[in-house]
């Protein structure tokens, strides 16, 4: 169950990046920022949809 090992995932990239953190910190940093931006965007989008569908909650 899940994604097969040769397929790159953000979590897998972060795990590999931990092994090379001193030489190439950008590997783990780029994947971590991608996760951060995605989660933040989904949260902001969810708040906007909630406010649009139930305007009484935003008051």
PyMOL commands that set and color helices and strands:
alter all, ss='L'
color gray80, all
select helices_A, chain A and resi 10-19+25-53
alter helices_A, ss='H'
color red, helices_A
deselect
rebuild
show_as cartoon
